[in-house]
Amino acid sequence: MAETLKKNKGKETKKKKHQMEKRTSVSKIPSLSRVGRPAQIFITLAGEESLDIAPYLRSFPTFKELVRELFEHSRAFHEICISDPEKRKVEGSMSDHEPGVKKFEFLPVQVGDHEIEVKYAGVDVQGSPFTCRAYDPTKISVGDIPNSVVDRPVHFIVDASQAGVGNLEVAVNEGRIPSMAQSLGQHRYDISFVPRELADHTISVRFNNEPVPGSPFICHLVKAQSVTVSGPGLERIPVGQVAQFYVVVEGMKDMLPQIRITDSQGNNIPVSISKSDVEDKKYIISYTPKNVGNHQIDVNCDDKPITGSPFTSKAFDAKCAKLSCIEEAVVGRPCTFMIDAARAGAGNMEIIVSVENRNVPIRAGLDVIINLYWFS
């Protein structure tokens, strides 16, 4: 008799497990989940509402054994294993949602695919393992958005490489201004738009319908820039002395000009840029030439060369002009001497001969004319 009960118990248990295993299913699972927010899985249990315990009453001789078996059945669906992208186990909690439905909740803390295994009686339910992709809008990085002028394209970079899977949305002035996104690879995008009116533009950046940090952003529109350059430092300048010129920037607030000066030997000359105490938009550029010859002055504003750039200044050194007498001077006779200014740089030569504060007439000969030619 005991052996018959044992056989019946085994048959009924296997039959019941087969029925429940066949019908147990995951009724809802998130395909996307936000990092830092609970994700919920809903499991519909097989036969929970119509569990027939009559076969168990016939198969188990004691009530204690029956309760133990039913308890084991109630725990069978608890076999849920969640792994993060690095295959580490993610803890969760189980609770009753409604009759016949259990809710399993876990908290993703890392961007990436989470694998969810749901088993009943040691066997995967249909569709298991599942995948839940965790994303994080706070990992979106938006590059600097420059000031601009009307009809000039604005470009900035949005880096979504660390944010996970999702939809990236960029809207300028709530979508009234068209924008374009060019993929740079590795989930980085060059976003561009062309402003059509002289007013600040609002840029909204959302990821999976959630604003990214800092959104909305502002692109400030300014008047078209006007840059003028003037001053003695753009003309003939003496070697070893500080030369200065001035840059006036209109239309771009706090737009610092970029200056590069290259001497005749290809060396970069140190440059000092200071703001005028008198004129708010005026910058004073100072530099000291070290070599005779032409100096190229590149002036950029907003990373673009201004009109007329590059400029040229000509450094000279009067000490490099050499005077030599061809013959001794004799009173009453013409005295001839030669000036070599070939190494002195560009400039105008002036020759004055005086005796006791009286100028003596001179006549420039061929040698002087030749040297003046090289000097001027």
C-alpha positions as CSV (number, residue, x, y, z in Angstrom):
1,M,0.0,0.0,0.0
2,A,2.8,2.4,0.9
3,E,4.6,1.6,-2.3
4,T,1.5,2.4,-4.3
5,L,1.1,5.7,-2.5
6,K,4.7,6.6,-3.3
7,K,4.2,5.8,-7.0
8,N,1.0,7.8,-7.1
9,K,2.8,10.7,-5.4
10,G,5.6,10.7,-8.0
11,K,3.2,10.6,-10.9
12,E,1.0,13.4,-9.5
13,T,4.0,15.6,-8.7
14,K,5.5,15.2,-12.1
15,K,2.2,15.9,-13.8
16,K,1.6,18.9,-11.7
17,K,5.1,20.3,-12.3
18,H,4.7,19.7,-16.0
19,Q,1.4,21.6,-16.0
20,M,2.8,24.5,-14.0
21,E,6.1,24.7,-15.8
22,K,4.3,24.8,-19.1
23,R,2.1,27.7,-18.1
24,T,4.4,29.8,-15.9
25,S,5.5,32.8,-17.9
26,V,7.0,36.3,-17.6
27,S,4.1,38.6,-18.4
28,K,6.0,41.9,-18.3
29,I,9.7,42.7,-18.5
30,P,11.3,46.0,-19.2
31,S,13.4,46.2,-22.4
32,L,14.9,49.5,-21.2
33,S,15.5,50.6,-17.7
34,R,16.9,53.8,-16.2
35,V,20.0,53.5,-14.0
36,G,19.1,54.3,-10.4
37,R,15.4,53.6,-10.8
38,P,13.7,50.3,-9.9
39,A,12.9,47.9,-12.7
40,Q,10.0,45.5,-12.4
41,I,9.4,42.0,-13.7
42,F,5.9,40.5,-13.5
43,I,5.6,36.7,-13.5
44,T,2.3,34.9,-14.1
45,L,2.3,31.7,-12.0
46,A,1.0,28.5,-13.4
47,G,-2.2,27.3,-11.7
48,E,-2.0,29.6,-8.8
49,E,-5.6,30.4,-8.7
50,S,-6.9,26.9,-9.4
51,L,-4.3,24.8,-7.5
52,D,-5.9,21.4,-6.9
53,I,-4.5,19.9,-3.7
54,A,-6.7,16.8,-3.7
55,P,-4.0,14.6,-5.4
56,Y,-1.6,15.8,-2.8
57,L,-3.9,14.8,0.0
58,R,-4.1,11.3,-1.4
59,S,-0.4,11.1,-2.0
60,F,1.0,12.3,1.3
61,P,0.2,10.4,4.5
62,T,0.8,13.4,6.8
63,F,-0.2,17.0,6.7
64,K,3.3,18.0,7.5
65,E,4.6,16.4,4.4
66,L,1.9,18.0,2.3
67,V,2.7,21.5,3.6
68,R,6.4,20.9,2.9
69,E,5.7,19.9,-0.7
70,L,3.3,22.9,-1.3
71,F,6.0,25.2,0.1
72,E,8.5,23.8,-2.3
73,H,6.1,24.4,-5.2
74,S,5.6,28.0,-4.0
75,R,9.3,28.5,-4.1
76,A,9.9,26.9,-7.5
77,F,9.4,30.1,-9.5
78,H,11.8,32.1,-7.2
79,E,14.7,31.0,-9.3
80,I,15.4,34.4,-10.8
81,C,19.0,35.4,-11.6
82,I,20.0,38.9,-12.8
83,S,23.5,39.6,-14.0
84,D,24.9,43.1,-14.9
85,P,27.1,43.8,-17.9
86,E,30.1,42.6,-15.9
87,K,28.3,39.3,-15.0
88,R,27.9,40.3,-11.4
89,K,24.8,39.3,-9.6
90,V,22.1,42.0,-9.0
91,E,20.0,41.5,-5.9
92,G,16.2,42.0,-6.0
93,S,13.0,41.4,-4.0
94,M,9.8,39.4,-4.7
95,S,6.3,40.5,-3.7
96,D,2.7,39.7,-4.5
97,H,1.3,42.0,-7.2
98,E,-2.2,40.4,-7.6
99,P,-3.6,36.9,-7.4
100,G,-1.5,34.6,-9.6
101,V,1.1,37.3,-10.4
102,K,4.4,38.0,-8.6
103,K,6.5,41.1,-8.9
104,F,10.2,41.0,-8.9
105,E,12.0,44.3,-8.5
106,F,15.7,45.2,-8.9
107,L,17.8,48.3,-9.2
108,P,20.2,48.7,-12.1
109,V,23.3,50.7,-11.2
110,Q,25.4,50.2,-14.3
111,V,24.8,51.1,-18.0
112,G,24.5,48.1,-20.3
113,D,22.7,44.8,-20.9
114,H,21.4,43.0,-17.9
115,E,20.7,39.3,-18.4
116,I,17.6,38.0,-16.6
117,E,17.1,34.2,-16.1
118,V,13.7,33.0,-14.9
119,K,13.4,29.4,-14.0
120,Y,10.6,27.2,-12.8
121,A,11.6,23.9,-11.2
122,G,15.1,24.4,-12.5
123,V,13.9,24.9,-16.1
124,D,13.9,28.2,-18.0
125,V,10.5,29.6,-18.7
126,Q,9.6,30.4,-22.2
127,G,11.9,33.3,-23.5
128,S,14.4,33.1,-20.7
129,P,17.0,34.5,-20.5
130,F,15.7,38.0,-21.1
131,T,17.6,41.2,-21.7
132,C,17.0,44.5,-20.0
133,R,19.1,47.4,-21.3
134,A,20.0,50.0,-18.7
135,Y,20.7,53.5,-19.8
136,D,21.7,56.7,-18.0
137,P,21.0,60.2,-19.4
138,T,23.4,61.8,-17.0
139,K,26.2,60.2,-19.0
140,I,25.4,62.3,-22.0
141,S,28.0,65.0,-22.6
142,V,27.3,68.2,-24.5
143,G,30.2,70.2,-25.8
144,D,30.6,74.0,-25.6
145,I,28.0,75.8,-27.7
146,P,29.6,78.9,-29.2
147,N,28.1,82.3,-29.7
148,S,27.1,83.0,-33.3
149,V,25.7,85.4,-35.8
150,V,22.7,85.3,-38.1
151,D,23.1,82.9,-41.0
152,R,26.3,81.3,-39.7
153,P,26.1,77.6,-38.9
154,V,26.5,76.6,-35.2
155,H,28.2,73.3,-34.5
156,F,28.6,71.4,-31.2
157,I,29.3,67.9,-30.1
158,V,27.0,65.5,-28.2
159,D,28.8,62.4,-26.8
160,A,26.4,59.5,-25.9
161,S,29.0,56.8,-25.9
162,Q,28.7,56.2,-22.1
163,A,24.9,56.5,-21.8
164,G,23.7,53.2,-23.1
165,V,21.0,52.4,-25.6
166,G,18.3,54.9,-26.4
167,N,16.9,57.7,-28.5
168,L,18.8,61.0,-28.6
169,E,16.7,64.1,-29.4
170,V,17.9,67.6,-30.1
171,A,15.4,70.4,-30.7
172,V,16.3,74.1,-31.4
173,N,13.7,76.6,-30.3
174,E,11.3,73.7,-29.7
175,G,11.8,72.3,-33.1
176,R,11.1,75.5,-35.0
177,I,14.7,75.7,-36.2
178,P,15.9,72.6,-38.2
179,S,18.9,70.9,-36.9
180,M,21.1,68.1,-38.3
181,A,23.2,65.4,-36.7
182,Q,26.2,63.9,-38.3
183,S,27.6,60.7,-36.8
184,L,31.3,60.9,-35.8
185,G,31.4,57.2,-34.8
186,Q,31.3,55.6,-31.3
187,H,27.9,57.3,-30.6
188,R,29.3,60.8,-30.9
189,Y,27.4,63.3,-33.0
190,D,28.1,66.7,-34.6
191,I,24.9,68.8,-34.2
192,S,24.4,71.8,-36.4
193,F,21.8,74.4,-37.1
194,V,21.7,77.8,-38.8
195,P,20.1,80.7,-36.8
196,R,17.9,83.0,-38.9
197,E,17.2,85.8,-36.4
198,L,19.2,87.9,-33.9
199,A,17.9,86.4,-30.7
200,D,19.2,83.8,-28.3
201,H,18.3,80.2,-29.3
202,T,17.3,77.5,-26.9
203,I,18.6,74.0,-27.5
204,S,16.9,71.0,-25.8
205,V,18.7,67.7,-25.6
206,R,16.8,64.7,-24.4
207,F,17.8,61.0,-24.1
208,N,14.9,58.5,-23.9
209,N,12.6,61.5,-23.4
210,E,14.5,62.7,-20.4
211,P,16.5,66.0,-20.3
212,V,20.3,65.5,-20.1
213,P,22.2,67.5,-17.5
214,G,22.3,71.2,-18.4
215,S,19.4,71.1,-20.9
216,P,18.1,73.4,-22.2
217,F,21.3,75.1,-23.4
218,I,21.5,78.6,-24.8
219,C,23.2,79.8,-28.0
220,H,23.8,83.5,-27.8
221,L,23.4,85.5,-31.0
222,V,25.4,88.6,-31.5
223,K,25.9,91.2,-34.2
224,A,28.3,90.3,-36.9
225,Q,31.8,91.0,-35.7
226,S,33.8,93.9,-37.0
227,V,37.6,93.8,-36.2
228,T,39.9,96.7,-36.9
229,V,43.7,96.6,-36.4
230,S,45.9,99.7,-36.2
231,G,49.0,101.2,-34.6
232,P,52.7,101.8,-35.0
233,G,53.5,98.1,-34.3
234,L,52.3,97.3,-37.8
235,E,54.8,99.6,-39.5
236,R,58.6,100.1,-39.2
237,I,59.7,99.0,-35.7
238,P,63.2,99.2,-34.0
239,V,64.8,95.9,-32.9
240,G,65.0,95.5,-29.1
241,Q,62.2,97.9,-28.3
242,V,58.6,97.2,-27.4
243,A,56.2,97.6,-30.4
244,Q,52.5,97.9,-30.0
245,F,49.3,97.9,-32.1
246,Y,45.7,97.8,-31.3
247,V,42.8,95.4,-32.1
248,V,39.2,96.6,-31.7
249,V,36.5,93.9,-31.7
250,E,32.9,95.0,-32.3
251,G,29.9,92.7,-31.9
252,M,31.6,89.8,-30.0
253,K,31.5,90.3,-26.2
254,D,34.8,89.3,-24.5
255,M,36.1,87.8,-27.7
256,L,39.8,87.7,-27.2
257,P,41.8,88.0,-30.5
258,Q,44.4,85.4,-31.3
259,I,47.8,86.8,-32.3
260,R,50.8,85.0,-33.8
261,I,53.9,86.9,-34.8
262,T,56.7,85.2,-36.8
263,D,60.0,87.0,-37.4
264,S,62.2,86.9,-40.5
265,Q,63.9,83.7,-39.3
266,G,60.7,81.8,-38.8
267,N,60.7,82.1,-35.0
268,N,57.5,82.8,-33.0
269,I,57.8,86.1,-31.0
270,P,56.2,86.2,-27.5
271,V,53.1,88.4,-27.5
272,S,51.3,90.2,-24.7
273,I,47.6,90.9,-25.0
274,S,46.0,93.3,-22.6
275,K,42.6,95.0,-22.5
276,S,42.4,98.8,-22.7
277,D,41.3,100.6,-19.5
278,V,39.7,103.3,-21.6
279,E,37.9,101.4,-24.4
280,D,36.1,98.2,-23.4
281,K,36.4,96.5,-26.8
282,K,40.0,97.5,-27.5
283,Y,43.0,95.2,-27.0
284,I,46.6,96.3,-26.8
285,I,49.1,93.9,-28.4
286,S,52.8,94.2,-27.4
287,Y,55.8,92.5,-28.7
288,T,59.6,93.0,-29.0
289,P,61.4,92.2,-32.3
290,K,64.8,90.6,-31.9
291,N,65.9,90.4,-35.5
292,V,66.0,92.7,-38.5
293,G,63.6,92.0,-41.3
294,N,59.9,91.5,-42.0
295,H,57.6,90.1,-39.2
296,Q,54.4,88.4,-40.2
297,I,51.5,89.2,-37.9
298,D,48.5,86.8,-38.0
299,V,45.3,88.1,-36.3
300,N,42.4,85.7,-35.8
301,C,39.1,86.2,-34.1
302,D,36.7,83.4,-33.3
303,D,39.3,81.0,-34.8
304,K,39.1,82.8,-38.2
305,P,41.5,85.3,-39.8
306,I,40.3,88.8,-39.9
307,T,40.2,90.9,-43.1
308,G,43.7,92.0,-44.1
309,S,45.5,89.3,-42.0
310,P,48.4,88.5,-42.1
311,F,49.9,92.0,-41.6
312,T,53.6,92.8,-42.0
313,S,55.9,95.0,-39.8
314,K,59.5,95.8,-40.8
315,A,62.1,95.6,-38.0
316,F,65.2,97.7,-38.4
317,D,68.4,98.2,-36.4
318,A,70.3,101.5,-37.0
319,K,73.3,100.1,-35.2
320,C,73.8,97.8,-38.1
321,A,74.6,100.7,-40.5
322,K,78.4,101.1,-40.9
323,L,80.3,104.2,-41.9
324,S,83.8,104.1,-43.3
325,C,86.1,106.8,-44.7
326,I,87.7,106.1,-48.1
327,E,90.4,108.9,-47.6
328,E,91.5,111.4,-45.0
329,A,89.7,114.7,-44.9
330,V,91.6,117.8,-45.9
331,V,90.3,121.3,-45.5
332,G,89.1,122.8,-48.7
333,R,89.0,119.5,-50.5
334,P,86.0,117.1,-51.0
335,C,85.9,114.2,-48.5
336,T,84.5,110.9,-49.5
337,F,83.0,108.3,-47.2
338,M,80.8,105.2,-47.6
339,I,77.7,104.0,-45.6
340,D,76.8,100.3,-45.6
341,A,73.2,99.9,-44.3
342,A,72.5,96.6,-46.1
343,R,72.1,94.8,-42.7
344,A,70.1,97.5,-41.0
345,G,66.7,96.7,-42.3
346,A,64.1,98.8,-44.0
347,G,64.0,102.6,-43.4
348,N,64.9,106.1,-44.6
349,M,68.5,107.3,-44.2
350,E,69.3,110.9,-43.3
351,I,72.9,112.1,-43.5
352,I,73.9,115.4,-41.8
353,V,77.5,116.7,-41.6
354,S,78.0,119.7,-39.3
355,V,80.9,121.8,-38.0
356,E,80.4,124.1,-35.0
357,N,76.6,123.8,-35.4
358,R,76.8,124.6,-39.1
359,N,75.7,122.1,-41.6
360,V,78.2,121.3,-44.4
361,P,76.7,120.6,-47.8
362,I,77.1,117.0,-48.9
363,R,76.6,115.1,-52.1
364,A,75.6,111.5,-52.1
365,G,77.8,109.5,-54.5
366,L,77.2,106.2,-56.1
367,D,78.1,104.1,-53.1
368,V,75.7,106.0,-50.9
369,I,72.9,105.7,-53.5
370,I,73.4,102.0,-53.7
371,N,73.3,101.6,-49.9
372,L,70.3,103.8,-49.6
373,Y,68.6,101.6,-52.2
374,W,69.1,98.5,-49.9
375,F,68.1,100.5,-46.9
376,S,64.8,101.9,-48.1
